[in-house]
C-alpha cells in the first residue's frame, strides 16, 4: 500500500465512531475464522472470507490489516487482490483442483443424488467465479 493511501486509511480509521470500528473488527475476526475453516472444508471459500476480513480490518485495525497482508500463507494472495483485484493463475489452478477433489470425495461419500447435484452446482459456480477473475500480472513486486 502506498504511503499516501496508508495515511488516508489512518485518517479514515481515526474518524470512525468507536462502535463502528469495534463492529468492523469483530466481523473481521469472524471472517478470519471462517476463512481458515475454508482452507480445511470443501465448499467454504477461504480466500473470499479473508478478503472480506481484510476489508473489515481496513476500517478498524491497521495492525490486523498488516498481519493479514504479511501472513506468509495468505499474504501474497491478499496483496495481489489488494493491488490488482486479481488472482495468480497458479492459485486459480490449485484452488479449482482442490475444490473438485474435495467435491468428488464428498459426492462419493454422500451418494444422495440431490446432494451430489447441489455439490456439483456449487463447485461449478465457484469454478466459473475463479476462472473469470482477472489473473495477477506475472512477476509483480511485493510491498
N, C-alpha and C positions, 0 to 999 in steps of 0.2 A: 504494500500500500504506500502510495507516495506521501511525503511529509505534509503536503497541503491537505490531502484527503484525511490524513490522520488528525490534523488539527481541527478540521471541520467536524469530524466524528466526535472528538473530545468535547468540543463546544456543544454539539448537539446532545451528547450524553449528559453534560452538566446541567443543561437547561430542562431536562425532562423531570417531571414530578417523581418523587421517591417511590410512590406506589406503582407507577408505570414501570420504572426501572426494575423494581423488585419482581413485578409480574413477568416482564420480559426475561429476567434472569432465571426464575423458577421454570418457566416454559422452556427456556433454552436447555436447562439441566434435564428436563423430561425428554426433550428431543435427543439429547446426547444418549440417554439411556435407551431409548427406542432405536437410535442409530446403531448402538453397539449390539443390541439384540438382532438388528437387521443383518449384521455380518455373520450371525450364528443361525438364524431361522430363515428358511426359504419364504418367499412372498413378502418379506418386510424389506423395503429398500433402504439399506443402511445409510448410504451416501446422501440420499434425499433428505433424511431426517437430520443428518449432520450439517447440511447446507442450511436447513431451517434453524438449527441451533446457532449456527454462525450469524445468521440474520438477527436472531434474538440477542446474542451477545454484543453485536454491533450497537444495539440500543441500550445495553445495560452494563456490560463489563468488558473493558479493554483487556484485562488480564485473561479472561476466559476466551475471548476472541483470539488473542495471540496464542494461547495454549492450543486451541484447535488448529490454527493456521500453521503452527510449528510442530505439531504432533508428527512423529516420524512415520506413523502408519497411514494417517488420513490427510495430513497437512498438504502434501503435494497435490492431491486431487482437489482439495478445497481451495488451494491457491490458484489452480487452473480455473476453477469455477469463478472465483473472486475476480481474477484478472480478465478472463475472456468469455465467461459463461460457456465453457467448453469442457469436454471430457477427452482424455487421451485415447487414441484408438486401441491401444493395448488394454486399457482399463475397461473399455466397452466390451472387447472380446472376452476378457476374463469374467466380467460380470454376467454377460449373456451365457457363457459356457457354464458357469457355476449355477446360474438360475435354472437352466434346462436340466442339468444333472440332478439338482435338488427336486425339481418338478417331476422328473422321471422316477426318482426313488419314492417320492410321496405318492404319485399315481399308482405305482406298483404296490405300495403298502396299503393304500386305501381301497382300490379296486371298485369303488362305487361310481357308476357311470356319471352321475350328475356332478360329483365332487371332482372327478378327473376332468370333466368338461370345464368346470369352473377354474381349476388349476391351469389348464391349457389356455383359457381365455385371458386370465390374469398375466401369465407368463408372456403371452403374445403381445399384450398391451405394453408391458414393461420393455419387451424387446423392441417394439416399434418406437417407444419413447427414447430409449438409449440410442438406437440407430439414427434417429432424426435429430439428435443433439449435435451441435457443432463440434468438430474434432479440434482438440488443442493443437496449436502450432508445434511443429517438431523443433526441438532444441531451444525452447524458451528458457530464459534465465529465471532462477528462483530469487525471491527477495531475501 
